[in-house]
Amino acid sequence: MENLDSLGNTLFQEFINPAVLILSSFAFVWFLYGVMMFYVAKAKENEEGMKSGKLHMFWGLVGIFIIYSAGGIFNFLSSLFL
């Protein structure tokens, strides 16, 4: 049983944590890119650019939510079974 515990902890520390960090960083950068697009388009009074910026912000937030939700579910399941 200790081997299974060790495997679960190793899997989480070596794979899941870095993956969550990389994916959440990408989603955050996507969100910031949307913010930048929105404000640049707003300064130029470009409605299409503002719409595109809003979509980038929305999908960046959705990505962050999904990534951390999956991490939370994985934490919960690993605490139950490992």
N, CA, C and O atoms as a Maestro MAE file, in Angstrom:
{
 s_m_m2io_version
 :::
 2.0.0
}

f_m_ct {
 s_m_title
 :::
 protein
 m_atom[328] {
  # First column is atom index #
  i_m_mmod_type
  r_m_x_coord
  r_m_y_coord
  r_m_z_coord
  i_m_residue_number
  s_m_chain_name
  s_m_pdb_residue_name
  s_m_pdb_atom_name
  i_m_atomic_number
  :::
  1 25 0.823 -1.200 0.000 1 A "MET " " N  " 7
  2 3 0.000 0.000 0.000 1 A "MET " " CA " 6
  3 2 0.866 1.263 0.000 1 A "MET " " C  " 6
  4 15 0.496 2.278 -0.589 1 A "MET " " O  " 8
  5 25 2.019 1.189 0.665 2 A "GLU " " N  " 7
  6 3 2.897 2.355 0.692 2 A "GLU " " CA " 6
  7 2 3.444 2.676 -0.690 2 A "GLU " " C  " 6
  8 15 3.679 3.839 -1.017 2 A "GLU " " O  " 8
  9 25 3.649 1.630 -1.508 3 A "ASN " " N  " 7
  10 3 4.129 1.863 -2.869 3 A "ASN " " CA " 6
  11 2 3.106 2.640 -3.679 3 A "ASN " " C  " 6
  12 15 3.460 3.518 -4.465 3 A "ASN " " O  " 8
  13 25 1.827 2.310 -3.482 4 A "LEU " " N  " 7
  14 3 0.757 3.026 -4.190 4 A "LEU " " CA " 6
  15 2 0.685 4.475 -3.727 4 A "LEU " " C  " 6
  16 15 0.485 5.380 -4.537 4 A "LEU " " O  " 8
  17 25 0.849 4.695 -2.424 5 A "ASP " " N  " 7
  18 3 0.897 6.064 -1.890 5 A "ASP " " CA " 6
  19 2 2.059 6.837 -2.500 5 A "ASP " " C  " 6
  20 15 1.904 7.982 -2.925 5 A "ASP " " O  " 8
  21 25 3.207 6.206 -2.536 6 A "SER " " N  " 7
  22 3 4.404 6.840 -3.086 6 A "SER " " CA " 6
  23 2 4.220 7.159 -4.565 6 A "SER " " C  " 6
  24 15 4.609 8.231 -5.028 6 A "SER " " O  " 8
  25 25 3.624 6.223 -5.306 7 A "LEU " " N  " 7
  26 3 3.372 6.439 -6.733 7 A "LEU " " CA " 6
  27 2 2.416 7.605 -6.952 7 A "LEU " " C  " 6
  28 15 2.638 8.434 -7.834 7 A "LEU " " O  " 8
  29 25 1.358 7.670 -6.158 8 A "GLY " " N  " 7
  30 3 0.398 8.763 -6.284 8 A "GLY " " CA " 6
  31 2 1.017 10.107 -5.974 8 A "GLY " " C  " 6
  32 15 0.779 11.082 -6.686 8 A "GLY " " O  " 8
  33 25 1.807 10.166 -4.922 9 A "ASN " " N  " 7
  34 3 2.471 11.423 -4.564 9 A "ASN " " CA " 6
  35 2 3.482 11.838 -5.620 9 A "ASN " " C  " 6
  36 15 3.578 13.013 -5.976 9 A "ASN " " O  " 8
  37 25 4.238 10.860 -6.118 10 A "THR " " N  " 7
  38 3 5.219 11.156 -7.155 10 A "THR " " CA " 6
  39 2 4.541 11.643 -8.420 10 A "THR " " C  " 6
  40 15 4.986 12.611 -9.037 10 A "THR " " O  " 8
  41 25 3.458 10.970 -8.808 11 A "LEU " " N  " 7
  42 3 2.703 11.371 -10.000 11 A "LEU " " CA " 6
  43 2 2.209 12.795 -9.857 11 A "LEU " " C  " 6
  44 15 2.316 13.598 -10.783 11 A "LEU " " O  " 8
  45 25 1.669 13.100 -8.694 12 A "PHE " " N  " 7
  46 3 1.124 14.433 -8.477 12 A "PHE " " CA " 6
  47 2 2.228 15.491 -8.480 12 A "PHE " " C  " 6
  48 15 2.070 16.545 -9.097 12 A "PHE " " O  " 8
  49 25 3.336 15.222 -7.799 13 A "GLN " " N  " 7
  50 3 4.398 16.213 -7.684 13 A "GLN " " CA " 6
  51 2 5.178 16.386 -8.978 13 A "GLN " " C  " 6
  52 15 5.597 17.498 -9.301 13 A "GLN " " O  " 8
  53 25 5.378 15.318 -9.715 14 A "GLU " " N  " 7
  54 3 6.232 15.374 -10.896 14 A "GLU " " CA " 6
  55 2 5.478 15.687 -12.189 14 A "GLU " " C  " 6
  56 15 6.079 16.181 -13.143 14 A "GLU " " O  " 8
  57 25 4.182 15.411 -12.238 15 A "PHE " " N  " 7
  58 3 3.457 15.605 -13.489 15 A "PHE " " CA " 6
  59 2 2.292 16.580 -13.362 15 A "PHE " " C  " 6
  60 15 2.198 17.531 -14.138 15 A "PHE " " O  " 8
  61 25 1.418 16.362 -12.410 16 A "ILE " " N  " 7
  62 3 0.188 17.153 -12.314 16 A "ILE " " CA " 6
  63 2 0.483 18.597 -11.934 16 A "ILE " " C  " 6
  64 15 -0.020 19.513 -12.584 16 A "ILE " " O  " 8
  65 25 1.285 18.823 -10.899 17 A "ASN " " N  " 7
  66 3 1.582 20.198 -10.483 17 A "ASN " " CA " 6
  67 2 2.228 21.027 -11.588 17 A "ASN " " C  " 6
  68 15 1.785 22.149 -11.835 17 A "ASN " " O  " 8
  69 25 3.264 20.517 -12.266 18 A "PRO " " N  " 7
  70 3 3.842 21.314 -13.365 18 A "PRO " " CA " 6
  71 2 2.865 21.532 -14.520 18 A "PRO " " C  " 6
  72 15 2.862 22.599 -15.134 18 A "PRO " " O  " 8
  73 25 2.037 20.529 -14.822 19 A "ALA " " N  " 7
  74 3 1.074 20.676 -15.909 19 A "ALA " " CA " 6
  75 2 0.046 21.758 -15.574 19 A "ALA " " C  " 6
  76 15 -0.303 22.573 -16.428 19 A "ALA " " O  " 8
  77 25 -0.429 21.763 -14.343 20 A "VAL " " N  " 7
  78 3 -1.391 22.792 -13.922 20 A "VAL " " CA " 6
  79 2 -0.743 24.168 -13.976 20 A "VAL " " C  " 6
  80 15 -1.372 25.133 -14.409 20 A "VAL " " O  " 8
  81 25 0.487 24.263 -13.547 21 A "LEU " " N  " 7
  82 3 1.194 25.544 -13.578 21 A "LEU " " CA " 6
  83 2 1.373 26.059 -15.008 21 A "LEU " " C  " 6
  84 15 1.129 27.235 -15.280 21 A "LEU " " O  " 8
  85 25 1.792 25.192 -15.910 22 A "ILE " " N  " 7
  86 3 2.008 25.595 -17.307 22 A "ILE " " CA " 6
  87 2 0.689 25.975 -17.974 22 A "ILE " " C  " 6
  88 15 0.605 27.008 -18.638 22 A "ILE " " O  " 8
  89 25 -0.345 25.144 -17.800 23 A "LEU " " N  " 7
  90 3 -1.634 25.437 -18.436 23 A "LEU " " CA " 6
  91 2 -2.293 26.685 -17.850 23 A "LEU " " C  " 6
  92 15 -2.885 27.476 -18.585 23 A "LEU " " O  " 8
  93 25 -2.195 26.865 -16.538 24 A "SER " " N  " 7
  94 3 -2.796 28.063 -15.950 24 A "SER " " CA " 6
  95 2 -2.028 29.315 -16.375 24 A "SER " " C  " 6
  96 15 -2.626 30.376 -16.553 24 A "SER " " O  " 8
  97 25 -0.727 29.201 -16.536 25 A "SER " " N  " 7
  98 3 0.063 30.337 -17.032 25 A "SER " " CA " 6
  99 2 -0.351 30.703 -18.451 25 A "SER " " C  " 6
  100 15 -0.497 31.880 -18.780 25 A "SER " " O  " 8
  101 25 -0.537 29.687 -19.286 26 A "PHE " " N  " 7
  102 3 -0.981 29.935 -20.657 26 A "PHE " " CA " 6
  103 2 -2.360 30.594 -20.678 26 A "PHE " " C  " 6
  104 15 -2.585 31.536 -21.438 26 A "PHE " " O  " 8
  105 25 -3.282 30.106 -19.851 27 A "ALA " " N  " 7
  106 3 -4.626 30.692 -19.806 27 A "ALA " " CA " 6
  107 2 -4.575 32.128 -19.295 27 A "ALA " " C  " 6
  108 15 -5.321 32.978 -19.780 27 A "ALA " " O  " 8
  109 25 -3.712 32.412 -18.329 28 A "PHE " " N  " 7
  110 3 -3.586 33.768 -17.801 28 A "PHE " " CA " 6
  111 2 -3.020 34.715 -18.853 28 A "PHE " " C  " 6
  112 15 -3.485 35.845 -18.997 28 A "PHE " " O  " 8
  113 25 -2.011 34.243 -19.590 29 A "VAL " " N  " 7
  114 3 -1.446 35.060 -20.667 29 A "VAL " " CA " 6
  115 2 -2.491 35.303 -21.740 29 A "VAL " " C  " 6
  116 15 -2.554 36.400 -22.296 29 A "VAL " " O  " 8
  117 25 -3.311 34.310 -22.043 30 A "TRP " " N  " 7
  118 3 -4.403 34.455 -23.022 30 A "TRP " " CA " 6
  119 2 -5.380 35.526 -22.555 30 A "TRP " " C  " 6
  120 15 -5.829 36.354 -23.348 30 A "TRP " " O  " 8
  121 25 -5.709 35.509 -21.259 31 A "PHE " " N  " 7
  122 3 -6.594 36.511 -20.687 31 A "PHE " " CA " 6
  123 2 -5.983 37.908 -20.797 31 A "PHE " " C  " 6
  124 15 -6.660 38.854 -21.199 31 A "PHE " " O  " 8
  125 25 -4.708 38.036 -20.442 32 A "LEU " " N  " 7
  126 3 -4.047 39.347 -20.532 32 A "LEU " " CA " 6
  127 2 -3.961 39.836 -21.974 32 A "LEU " " C  " 6
  128 15 -4.085 41.035 -22.227 32 A "LEU " " O  " 8
  129 25 -3.753 38.933 -22.910 33 A "TYR " " N  " 7
  130 3 -3.748 39.294 -24.326 33 A "TYR " " CA " 6
  131 2 -5.118 39.849 -24.731 33 A "TYR " " C  " 6
  132 15 -5.201 40.813 -25.492 33 A "TYR " " O  " 8
  133 25 -6.182 39.239 -24.223 34 A "GLY " " N  " 7
  134 3 -7.532 39.739 -24.494 34 A "GLY " " CA " 6
  135 2 -7.752 41.119 -23.908 34 A "GLY " " C  " 6
  136 15 -8.377 41.971 -24.540 34 A "GLY " " O  " 8
  137 25 -7.246 41.347 -22.706 35 A "VAL " " N  " 7
  138 3 -7.363 42.671 -22.080 35 A "VAL " " CA " 6
  139 2 -6.647 43.707 -22.929 35 A "VAL " " C  " 6
  140 15 -7.173 44.791 -23.181 35 A "VAL " " O  " 8
  141 25 -5.432 43.360 -23.371 36 A "MET " " N  " 7
  142 3 -4.663 44.281 -24.206 36 A "MET " " CA " 6
  143 2 -5.399 44.563 -25.518 36 A "MET " " C  " 6
  144 15 -5.499 45.714 -25.943 36 A "MET " " O  " 8
  145 25 -5.913 43.506 -26.157 37 A "MET " " N  " 7
  146 3 -6.659 43.689 -27.412 37 A "MET " " CA " 6
  147 2 -7.861 44.597 -27.209 37 A "MET " " C  " 6
  148 15 -8.146 45.467 -28.031 37 A "MET " " O  " 8
  149 25 -8.566 44.379 -26.096 38 A "PHE " " N  " 7
  150 3 -9.768 45.159 -25.820 38 A "PHE " " CA " 6
  151 2 -9.442 46.642 -25.670 38 A "PHE " " C  " 6
  152 15 -10.105 47.489 -26.268 38 A "PHE " " O  " 8
  153 25 -8.418 46.957 -24.870 39 A "TYR " " N  " 7
  154 3 -8.104 48.363 -24.634 39 A "TYR " " CA " 6
  155 2 -7.510 49.055 -25.857 39 A "TYR " " C  " 6
  156 15 -7.757 50.240 -26.079 39 A "TYR " " O  " 8
  157 25 -6.738 48.331 -26.643 40 A "VAL " " N  " 7
  158 3 -6.216 48.917 -27.882 40 A "VAL " " CA " 6
  159 2 -7.366 49.183 -28.850 40 A "VAL " " C  " 6
  160 15 -7.419 50.237 -29.483 40 A "VAL " " O  " 8
  161 25 -8.280 48.231 -28.964 41 A "ALA " " N  " 7
  162 3 -9.421 48.413 -29.858 41 A "ALA " " CA " 6
  163 2 -10.348 49.521 -29.352 41 A "ALA " " C  " 6
  164 15 -10.923 50.268 -30.144 41 A "ALA " " O  " 8
  165 25 -10.486 49.621 -28.035 42 A "LYS " " N  " 7
  166 3 -11.332 50.671 -27.474 42 A "LYS " " CA " 6
  167 2 -10.741 52.040 -27.766 42 A "LYS " " C  " 6
  168 15 -11.481 52.980 -28.055 42 A "LYS " " O  " 8
  169 25 -9.430 52.170 -27.698 43 A "ALA " " N  " 7
  170 3 -8.772 53.446 -27.990 43 A "ALA " " CA " 6
  171 2 -8.959 53.825 -29.455 43 A "ALA " " C  " 6
  172 15 -9.075 55.005 -29.789 43 A "ALA " " O  " 8
  173 25 -8.987 52.820 -30.325 44 A "LYS " " N  " 7
  174 3 -9.172 53.069 -31.762 44 A "LYS " " CA " 6
  175 2 -10.643 53.045 -32.168 44 A "LYS " " C  " 6
  176 15 -10.972 53.218 -33.342 44 A "LYS " " O  " 8
  177 25 -11.528 52.830 -31.187 45 A "GLU " " N  " 7
  178 3 -12.974 52.735 -31.410 45 A "GLU " " CA " 6
  179 2 -13.304 51.663 -32.456 45 A "GLU " " C  " 6
  180 15 -14.113 51.878 -33.358 45 A "GLU " " O  " 8
  181 25 -12.663 50.518 -32.309 46 A "ASN " " N  " 7
  182 3 -12.856 49.383 -33.207 46 A "ASN " " CA " 6
  183 2 -13.750 48.360 -32.502 46 A "ASN " " C  " 6
  184 15 -13.302 47.645 -31.605 46 A "ASN " " O  " 8
  185 25 -15.019 48.298 -32.918 47 A "GLU " " N  " 7
  186 3 -15.978 47.396 -32.269 47 A "GLU " " CA " 6
  187 2 -15.602 45.926 -32.449 47 A "GLU " " C  " 6
  188 15 -15.760 45.128 -31.526 47 A "GLU " " O  " 8
  189 25 -15.113 45.574 -33.614 48 A "GLU " " N  " 7
  190 3 -14.740 44.173 -33.879 48 A "GLU " " CA " 6
  191 2 -13.558 43.744 -33.003 48 A "GLU " " C  " 6
  192 15 -13.536 42.624 -32.494 48 A "GLU " " O  " 8
  193 25 -12.598 44.618 -32.832 49 A "GLY " " N  " 7
  194 3 -11.456 44.328 -31.971 49 A "GLY " " CA " 6
  195 2 -11.859 44.201 -30.512 49 A "GLY " " C  " 6
  196 15 -11.331 43.359 -29.786 49 A "GLY " " O  " 8
  197 25 -12.800 45.041 -30.083 50 A "MET " " N  " 7
  198 3 -13.290 44.951 -28.714 50 A "MET " " CA " 6
  199 2 -14.004 43.624 -28.481 50 A "MET " " C  " 6
  200 15 -13.850 42.999 -27.431 50 A "MET " " O  " 8
  201 25 -14.778 43.207 -29.463 51 A "LYS " " N  " 7
  202 3 -15.482 41.930 -29.352 51 A "LYS " " CA " 6
  203 2 -14.485 40.776 -29.275 51 A "LYS " " C  " 6
  204 15 -14.661 39.851 -28.482 51 A "LYS " " O  " 8
  205 25 -13.451 40.830 -30.090 52 A "SER " " N  " 7
  206 3 -12.419 39.793 -30.074 52 A "SER " " CA " 6
  207 2 -11.679 39.780 -28.737 52 A "SER " " C  " 6
  208 15 -11.382 38.710 -28.205 52 A "SER " " O  " 8
  209 25 -11.386 40.937 -28.203 53 A "GLY " " N  " 7
  210 3 -10.730 41.028 -26.902 53 A "GLY " " CA " 6
  211 2 -11.577 40.438 -25.788 53 A "GLY " " C  " 6
  212 15 -11.066 39.744 -24.909 53 A "GLY " " O  " 8
  213 25 -12.876 40.719 -25.828 54 A "LYS " " N  " 7
  214 3 -13.781 40.162 -24.826 54 A "LYS " " CA " 6
  215 2 -13.817 38.642 -24.906 54 A "LYS " " C  " 6
  216 15 -13.848 37.962 -23.880 54 A "LYS " " O  " 8
  217 25 -13.814 38.109 -26.130 55 A "LEU " " N  " 7
  218 3 -13.823 36.654 -26.290 55 A "LEU " " CA " 6
  219 2 -12.536 36.032 -25.744 55 A "LEU " " C  " 6
  220 15 -12.576 34.982 -25.103 55 A "LEU " " O  " 8
  221 25 -11.403 36.674 -25.996 56 A "HIS " " N  " 7
  222 3 -10.140 36.164 -25.458 56 A "HIS " " CA " 6
  223 2 -10.159 36.180 -23.929 56 A "HIS " " C  " 6
  224 15 -9.706 35.228 -23.294 56 A "HIS " " O  " 8
  225 25 -10.677 37.247 -23.341 57 A "MET " " N  " 7
  226 3 -10.761 37.317 -21.886 57 A "MET " " CA " 6
  227 2 -11.672 36.225 -21.342 57 A "MET " " C  " 6
  228 15 -11.347 35.565 -20.355 57 A "MET " " O  " 8
  229 25 -12.816 36.040 -21.994 58 A "PHE " " N  " 7
  230 3 -13.773 35.033 -21.542 58 A "PHE " " CA " 6
  231 2 -13.162 33.640 -21.582 58 A "PHE " " C  " 6
  232 15 -13.244 32.899 -20.602 58 A "PHE " " O  " 8
  233 25 -12.549 33.276 -22.708 59 A "TRP " " N  " 7
  234 3 -11.995 31.930 -22.831 59 A "TRP " " CA " 6
  235 2 -10.768 31.738 -21.953 59 A "TRP " " C  " 6
  236 15 -10.490 30.617 -21.528 59 A "TRP " " O  " 8
  237 25 -10.037 32.794 -21.675 60 A "GLY " " N  " 7
  238 3 -8.937 32.692 -20.715 60 A "GLY " " CA " 6
  239 2 -9.445 32.369 -19.319 60 A "GLY " " C  " 6
  240 15 -8.871 31.532 -18.622 60 A "GLY " " O  " 8
  241 25 -10.530 33.038 -18.909 61 A "LEU " " N  " 7
  242 3 -11.118 32.759 -17.595 61 A "LEU " " CA " 6
  243 2 -11.725 31.362 -17.544 61 A "LEU " " C  " 6
  244 15 -11.611 30.674 -16.530 61 A "LEU " " O  " 8
  245 25 -12.367 30.939 -18.626 62 A "VAL " " N  " 7
  246 3 -12.921 29.584 -18.678 62 A "VAL " " CA " 6
  247 2 -11.797 28.557 -18.552 62 A "VAL " " C  " 6
  248 15 -11.934 27.566 -17.834 62 A "VAL " " O  " 8
  249 25 -10.694 28.793 -19.247 63 A "GLY " " N  " 7
  250 3 -9.550 27.889 -19.161 63 A "GLY " " CA " 6
  251 2 -8.994 27.798 -17.757 63 A "GLY " " C  " 6
  252 15 -8.701 26.704 -17.273 63 A "GLY " " O  " 8
  253 25 -8.845 28.933 -17.098 64 A "ILE " " N  " 7
  254 3 -8.346 28.944 -15.722 64 A "ILE " " CA " 6
  255 2 -9.303 28.180 -14.808 64 A "ILE " " C  " 6
  256 15 -8.864 27.395 -13.966 64 A "ILE " " O  " 8
  257 25 -10.594 28.403 -14.968 65 A "PHE " " N  " 7
  258 3 -11.579 27.706 -14.152 65 A "PHE " " CA " 6
  259 2 -11.511 26.195 -14.368 65 A "PHE " " C  " 6
  260 15 -11.531 25.430 -13.404 65 A "PHE " " O  " 8
  261 25 -11.431 25.767 -15.614 66 A "ILE " " N  " 7
  262 3 -11.384 24.330 -15.913 66 A "ILE " " CA " 6
  263 2 -10.109 23.701 -15.349 66 A "ILE " " C  " 6
  264 15 -10.155 22.618 -14.766 66 A "ILE " " O  " 8
  265 25 -8.984 24.372 -15.521 67 A "ILE " " N  " 7
  266 3 -7.711 23.826 -15.044 67 A "ILE " " CA " 6
  267 2 -7.738 23.641 -13.530 67 A "ILE " " C  " 6
  268 15 -7.371 22.576 -13.034 67 A "ILE " " O  " 8
  269 25 -8.164 24.654 -12.795 68 A "TYR " " N  " 7
  270 3 -8.166 24.539 -11.341 68 A "TYR " " CA " 6
  271 2 -9.272 23.620 -10.843 68 A "TYR " " C  " 6
  272 15 -9.110 22.987 -9.800 68 A "TYR " " O  " 8
  273 25 -10.387 23.527 -11.554 69 A "SER " " N  " 7
  274 3 -11.427 22.577 -11.181 69 A "SER " " CA " 6
  275 2 -10.928 21.148 -11.343 69 A "SER " " C  " 6
  276 15 -11.153 20.309 -10.471 69 A "SER " " O  " 8
  277 25 -10.257 20.867 -12.447 70 A "ALA " " N  " 7
  278 3 -9.710 19.528 -12.666 70 A "ALA " " CA " 6
  279 2 -8.661 19.199 -11.608 70 A "ALA " " C  " 6
  280 15 -8.607 18.070 -11.120 70 A "ALA " " O  " 8
  281 25 -7.836 20.163 -11.254 71 A "GLY " " N  " 7
  282 3 -6.852 19.946 -10.199 71 A "GLY " " CA " 6
  283 2 -7.505 19.667 -8.858 71 A "GLY " " C  " 6
  284 15 -7.041 18.814 -8.102 71 A "GLY " " O  " 8
  285 25 -8.578 20.383 -8.561 72 A "GLY " " N  " 7
  286 3 -9.308 20.150 -7.316 72 A "GLY " " CA " 6
  287 2 -9.961 18.781 -7.281 72 A "GLY " " C  " 6
  288 15 -9.945 18.105 -6.252 72 A "GLY " " O  " 8
  289 25 -10.534 18.372 -8.402 73 A "ILE " " N  " 7
  290 3 -11.144 17.042 -8.479 73 A "ILE " " CA " 6
  291 2 -10.071 15.971 -8.311 73 A "ILE " " C  " 6
  292 15 -10.280 14.986 -7.602 73 A "ILE " " O  " 8
  293 25 -8.929 16.162 -8.959 74 A "PHE " " N  " 7
  294 3 -7.843 15.200 -8.825 74 A "PHE " " CA " 6
  295 2 -7.347 15.139 -7.387 74 A "PHE " " C  " 6
  296 15 -7.079 14.051 -6.877 74 A "PHE " " O  " 8
  297 25 -7.218 16.283 -6.723 75 A "ASN " " N  " 7
  298 3 -6.817 16.305 -5.312 75 A "ASN " " CA " 6
  299 2 -7.815 15.553 -4.446 75 A "ASN " " C  " 6
  300 15 -7.430 14.775 -3.573 75 A "ASN " " O  " 8
  301 25 -9.085 15.786 -4.689 76 A "PHE " " N  " 7
  302 3 -10.129 15.124 -3.913 76 A "PHE " " CA " 6
  303 2 -10.077 13.620 -4.103 76 A "PHE " " C  " 6
  304 15 -10.116 12.867 -3.129 76 A "PHE " " O  " 8
  305 25 -9.987 13.175 -5.355 77 A "LEU " " N  " 7
  306 3 -9.942 11.745 -5.626 77 A "LEU " " CA " 6
  307 2 -8.668 11.104 -5.092 77 A "LEU " " C  " 6
  308 15 -8.704 9.978 -4.594 77 A "LEU " " O  " 8
  309 25 -7.552 11.800 -5.187 78 A "SER " " N  " 7
  310 3 -6.316 11.225 -4.662 78 A "SER " " CA " 6
  311 2 -6.341 11.138 -3.151 78 A "SER " " C  " 6
  312 15 -5.738 10.229 -2.580 78 A "SER " " O  " 8
  313 25 -7.030 12.070 -2.479 79 A "SER " " N  " 7
  314 3 -7.129 11.984 -1.031 79 A "SER " " CA " 6
  315 2 -8.051 10.844 -0.604 79 A "SER " " C  " 6
  316 15 -7.883 10.289 0.482 79 A "SER " " O  " 8
  317 25 -9.024 10.488 -1.448 80 A "LEU " " N  " 7
  318 3 -9.908 9.375 -1.129 80 A "LEU " " CA " 6
  319 2 -9.238 8.031 -1.332 80 A "LEU " " C  " 6
  320 15 -9.401 7.121 -0.519 80 A "LEU " " O  " 8
  321 25 -8.486 7.904 -2.412 81 A "PHE " " N  " 7
  322 3 -7.968 6.601 -2.797 81 A "PHE " " CA " 6
  323 2 -6.509 6.369 -2.442 81 A "PHE " " C  " 6
  324 15 -6.079 5.218 -2.368 81 A "PHE " " O  " 8
  325 25 -5.738 7.416 -2.222 82 A "LEU " " N  " 7
  326 3 -4.306 7.226 -1.935 82 A "LEU " " CA " 6
  327 2 -3.982 7.523 -0.500 82 A "LEU " " C  " 6
  328 15 -2.825 7.414 -0.093 82 A "LEU " " O  " 8
  :::
 }
 m_bond[327] {
  # First column is bond index #
  i_m_from
  i_m_to
  i_m_order
  :::
  1 1 2 1
  2 2 3 1
  3 3 4 2
  4 3 5 1
  5 5 6 1
  6 6 7 1
  7 7 8 2
  8 7 9 1
  9 9 10 1
  10 10 11 1
  11 11 12 2
  12 11 13 1
  13 13 14 1
  14 14 15 1
  15 15 16 2
  16 15 17 1
  17 17 18 1
  18 18 19 1
  19 19 20 2
  20 19 21 1
  21 21 22 1
  22 22 23 1
  23 23 24 2
  24 23 25 1
  25 25 26 1
  26 26 27 1
  27 27 28 2
  28 27 29 1
  29 29 30 1
  30 30 31 1
  31 31 32 2
  32 31 33 1
  33 33 34 1
  34 34 35 1
  35 35 36 2
  36 35 37 1
  37 37 38 1
  38 38 39 1
  39 39 40 2
  40 39 41 1
  41 41 42 1
  42 42 43 1
  43 43 44 2
  44 43 45 1
  45 45 46 1
  46 46 47 1
  47 47 48 2
  48 47 49 1
  49 49 50 1
  50 50 51 1
  51 51 52 2
  52 51 53 1
  53 53 54 1
  54 54 55 1
  55 55 56 2
  56 55 57 1
  57 57 58 1
  58 58 59 1
  59 59 60 2
  60 59 61 1
  61 61 62 1
  62 62 63 1
  63 63 64 2
  64 63 65 1
  65 65 66 1
  66 66 67 1
  67 67 68 2
  68 67 69 1
  69 69 70 1
  70 70 71 1
  71 71 72 2
  72 71 73 1
  73 73 74 1
  74 74 75 1
  75 75 76 2
  76 75 77 1
  77 77 78 1
  78 78 79 1
  79 79 80 2
  80 79 81 1
  81 81 82 1
  82 82 83 1
  83 83 84 2
  84 83 85 1
  85 85 86 1
  86 86 87 1
  87 87 88 2
  88 87 89 1
  89 89 90 1
  90 90 91 1
  91 91 92 2
  92 91 93 1
  93 93 94 1
  94 94 95 1
  95 95 96 2
  96 95 97 1
  97 97 98 1
  98 98 99 1
  99 99 100 2
  100 99 101 1
  101 101 102 1
  102 102 103 1
  103 103 104 2
  104 103 105 1
  105 105 106 1
  106 106 107 1
  107 107 108 2
  108 107 109 1
  109 109 110 1
  110 110 111 1
  111 111 112 2
  112 111 113 1
  113 113 114 1
  114 114 115 1
  115 115 116 2
  116 115 117 1
  117 117 118 1
  118 118 119 1
  119 119 120 2
  120 119 121 1
  121 121 122 1
  122 122 123 1
  123 123 124 2
  124 123 125 1
  125 125 126 1
  126 126 127 1
  127 127 128 2
  128 127 129 1
  129 129 130 1
  130 130 131 1
  131 131 132 2
  132 131 133 1
  133 133 134 1
  134 134 135 1
  135 135 136 2
  136 135 137 1
  137 137 138 1
  138 138 139 1
  139 139 140 2
  140 139 141 1
  141 141 142 1
  142 142 143 1
  143 143 144 2
  144 143 145 1
  145 145 146 1
  146 146 147 1
  147 147 148 2
  148 147 149 1
  149 149 150 1
  150 150 151 1
  151 151 152 2
  152 151 153 1
  153 153 154 1
  154 154 155 1
  155 155 156 2
  156 155 157 1
  157 157 158 1
  158 158 159 1
  159 159 160 2
  160 159 161 1
  161 161 162 1
  162 162 163 1
  163 163 164 2
  164 163 165 1
  165 165 166 1
  166 166 167 1
  167 167 168 2
  168 167 169 1
  169 169 170 1
  170 170 171 1
  171 171 172 2
  172 171 173 1
  173 173 174 1
  174 174 175 1
  175 175 176 2
  176 175 177 1
  177 177 178 1
  178 178 179 1
  179 179 180 2
  180 179 181 1
  181 181 182 1
  182 182 183 1
  183 183 184 2
  184 183 185 1
  185 185 186 1
  186 186 187 1
  187 187 188 2
  188 187 189 1
  189 189 190 1
  190 190 191 1
  191 191 192 2
  192 191 193 1
  193 193 194 1
  194 194 195 1
  195 195 196 2
  196 195 197 1
  197 197 198 1
  198 198 199 1
  199 199 200 2
  200 199 201 1
  201 201 202 1
  202 202 203 1
  203 203 204 2
  204 203 205 1
  205 205 206 1
  206 206 207 1
  207 207 208 2
  208 207 209 1
  209 209 210 1
  210 210 211 1
  211 211 212 2
  212 211 213 1
  213 213 214 1
  214 214 215 1
  215 215 216 2
  216 215 217 1
  217 217 218 1
  218 218 219 1
  219 219 220 2
  220 219 221 1
  221 221 222 1
  222 222 223 1
  223 223 224 2
  224 223 225 1
  225 225 226 1
  226 226 227 1
  227 227 228 2
  228 227 229 1
  229 229 230 1
  230 230 231 1
  231 231 232 2
  232 231 233 1
  233 233 234 1
  234 234 235 1
  235 235 236 2
  236 235 237 1
  237 237 238 1
  238 238 239 1
  239 239 240 2
  240 239 241 1
  241 241 242 1
  242 242 243 1
  243 243 244 2
  244 243 245 1
  245 245 246 1
  246 246 247 1
  247 247 248 2
  248 247 249 1
  249 249 250 1
  250 250 251 1
  251 251 252 2
  252 251 253 1
  253 253 254 1
  254 254 255 1
  255 255 256 2
  256 255 257 1
  257 257 258 1
  258 258 259 1
  259 259 260 2
  260 259 261 1
  261 261 262 1
  262 262 263 1
  263 263 264 2
  264 263 265 1
  265 265 266 1
  266 266 267 1
  267 267 268 2
  268 267 269 1
  269 269 270 1
  270 270 271 1
  271 271 272 2
  272 271 273 1
  273 273 274 1
  274 274 275 1
  275 275 276 2
  276 275 277 1
  277 277 278 1
  278 278 279 1
  279 279 280 2
  280 279 281 1
  281 281 282 1
  282 282 283 1
  283 283 284 2
  284 283 285 1
  285 285 286 1
  286 286 287 1
  287 287 288 2
  288 287 289 1
  289 289 290 1
  290 290 291 1
  291 291 292 2
  292 291 293 1
  293 293 294 1
  294 294 295 1
  295 295 296 2
  296 295 297 1
  297 297 298 1
  298 298 299 1
  299 299 300 2
  300 299 301 1
  301 301 302 1
  302 302 303 1
  303 303 304 2
  304 303 305 1
  305 305 306 1
  306 306 307 1
  307 307 308 2
  308 307 309 1
  309 309 310 1
  310 310 311 1
  311 311 312 2
  312 311 313 1
  313 313 314 1
  314 314 315 1
  315 315 316 2
  316 315 317 1
  317 317 318 1
  318 318 319 1
  319 319 320 2
  320 319 321 1
  321 321 322 1
  322 322 323 1
  323 323 324 2
  324 323 325 1
  325 325 326 1
  326 326 327 1
  327 327 328 2
  :::
 }
}
